[in-house]
Amino acid sequence: MIYIHIPFCKQKCSYCNFHFSTSLHFKDEMLAAMKKEIFLRKDELQNKKIQSLYFGGGTPSILSSDEINSLIDEVLRYFSFENDIEITLEANPDDLDKNFLKNLSQSFVNRLSIGTQSFFDEDLKLMNRAHSSSEAESSIKRAQDFGFENLSIDLIYGSPVSNFEIWKENLAKAIVLDVPHISSYALTVEHKTALENWILKGKVASPKEEEQNKEFYYLSDFLKEHGFDHYEISNFAKPGFYSKHNSAYWKYKEYLGIGPSAHSYNGFDIRSWNVANNQQYIKKIHSHLLPKEEEILSQKEQFNEMMMIGLRTTWGVDLISLKNKFSSEMIDKFTYEIASKIEEGILIIENDHLKIPEKHWFLADGIAADLFLV
C-alpha cells in the first residue's frame, strides 16, 4: 500500500502537531517533488499491485481534483491497482463543495475520510476548525449525493467545552447521516500546540480522563447497537467498510510513504521516515537524493511494536506468528508476563490470538506497555 502526505492546511487546528504548512507558496514544487519521489522509490515495494492508496495530511482536499488525479497517474506509472483497490482522500468539510465533489466523483478516489470532529460550533471553535457545524453535516450529504458511499468521519470526544449530552447528540447525528465508518479519538493535549498553551495559561480547562473514559464506552456500546463493529480502539465500521489501509498497518504489512514526514515499512525489520521540512524535502529530491532516514528494528523493538499495535485491535496478537518470529527465551519471558494478566481477566487467548477484552480497551496502551521487552 502507498501513503501520500499532503503537507498543507488552510489553518492550524489548536490540538494538531502533525507536519504541515499554511502557506501554499511552494505547492507546485512540492507536487513535482512528490512525483519524483514516487519514481525514485518505485522498486521498494515487493508487491507492485497495491490494495490501498491513501492521501493524508495536512489537508489533501486543499488540492484540486486535477492535482490529485496527477498524483494518482504518477503512481500508476510504476504500480498497478488491485480490482478492489481502496483510494482514500482525507478531506475537510469546507473543501467539499459541489464542483470539487463532482470532479472527484469522476476520479479513482472511492473513499472519503471527512474531518468532521464535531457537529457543534463550540467544539469546532475550540479546535480552530475552518468549518461550521452546518458545513459538517451538509458536506456529508453532498458527498453521498455524488455517489460516495464509502465514507468515514472523524469525531473527537472529551473536549473541555463539551459534555456527555453533547457527545450523545454527536453520535446520534452520525447515525442519522448513515455514515458506515467512524474514527473517534479522545482530545489529547500535544506538546507545543495552541491547546497546550491555552491550558497552561488557564484559558481552557484540561480534558478530564474520567469524562473521556465514560464517553469512550458509550461510543462503543452505542455504535455496536447500531450495527458497527468495534475493530480497533478508535475505529468502528459497518460490515464491509473496514479501512483496508489502516487494517494493513495493524497487521504489520509493508507500506510506502511519499512526501515530507511520511513513514515507510518493509514488512519485516526496516522503518524509514522522510524529513519533516518542506524546503529540505524539495531540495533533496531536486538533487536526486531520498530525504529519508531509516532504522533497523531490533528483535525487542519488533516484539514491542506487535504488542502495541496488535492489542489495540479486535484481532489481537497472533501467537503462532509470534512464536515463529522470536526466540524461545523471549517467548518464555512473554508467557510468564501474560500469565497473571490472563488470571486477572485483562488479557484473554482466543483461537491462538492474545487479546484485551473490549471492556479494558481504554487502558490498552498501558496493558501493552507492561508486556514490552526492555
C-alpha positions, 0 to 999 in steps of 0.5 A: 500500500502507498501513503501520500502526505499532503503537507498543507492546511488552510489553518492550524487546528489548536490540538494538531502537531502533525507536519504541515504548512499554511502557506501554499507558496511552494505547492507546485514544487512540492507536487513535482517533488512528490512525483519524483519521489514516487519514481525514485522509490518505485522498486521498494515495494515487493508487491507492485499491485497495491490494495490501498492508496491513501492521501493524508495530511495536512489537508489533501482536499486543499488540492484540486481534483486535477492535482490529485488525479496527477498524483494518482497517474504518477503512481500508476506509472510504476504500480498497478491497482488491485480490482478492489483497490481502496483510494482514500482522500482525507478531506475537510468539510469546507473543501467539499463543495459541489464542483470539487465533489463532482470532479472527484466523483469522476476520479479513482478516489472511492473513499472519503475520510471527512474531518468532521470532529464535531457537529457543534460550533463550540467544539469546532471553535475550540479546535480552530476548525475552518468549518461550521457545524452546518458545513459538517453535516451538509458536506456529508450529504453532498458527498453521498449525493455524488455517489460516495458511499464509502465514507468515514468521519472523524469525531473527537470526544472529551473536549473541555467545552463539551459534555456527555449530552453533547457527545450523545447528540454527536453520535446520534447525528452520525447515525442519522447521516448513515455514515458506515465508518467512524474514527473517534479519538479522545482530545489529547493535549500535544506538546507545543500546540495552541491547546497546550498553551491555552491550558497552561495559561488557564484559558481552557480547562484540561480534558478530564480522563474520567469524562473521556473514559465514560464517553469512550464506552458509550461510543462503543456500546452505542455504535455496536447497537447500531450495527458497527463493529468495534475493530480497533480502539478508535475505529468502528465500521459497518460490515464491509467498510473496514479501512483496508489501509489502516487494517494493513498497518495493524497487521504489520504489512509493508507500506510506502510513504511519499512526501515530507514526514511520511513513514515507510515499512518493509514488512519485516525489520526496516522503518524509514521516515522522510524529513519533516521540512518542506524546503529540505524535502524539495531540495533533496529530491531536486538533487536526486537524493531520498530525504529519508532516514531509516532504522533497523528494528531490533528483535525487542523493538519488533516484539514491542511494536506487535504488542502495541499495535496488535492489542489495540485491535479486535484481532489481537496478537497472533501467537503462532506468528509470534512464536515463529518470529522470536526466540524461545527465551523471549517467548518464555519471558512473554508467557510468564508476563501474560500469565497473571494478566490472563488470571486477572481477566485483562488479557484473554487467548482466543483461537491462538490470538492474545487479546484485551477484552473490549471492556479494558480497551481504554487502558490498552496502551498501558496493558501493552506497555507492561508486556514490552521487552526492555 
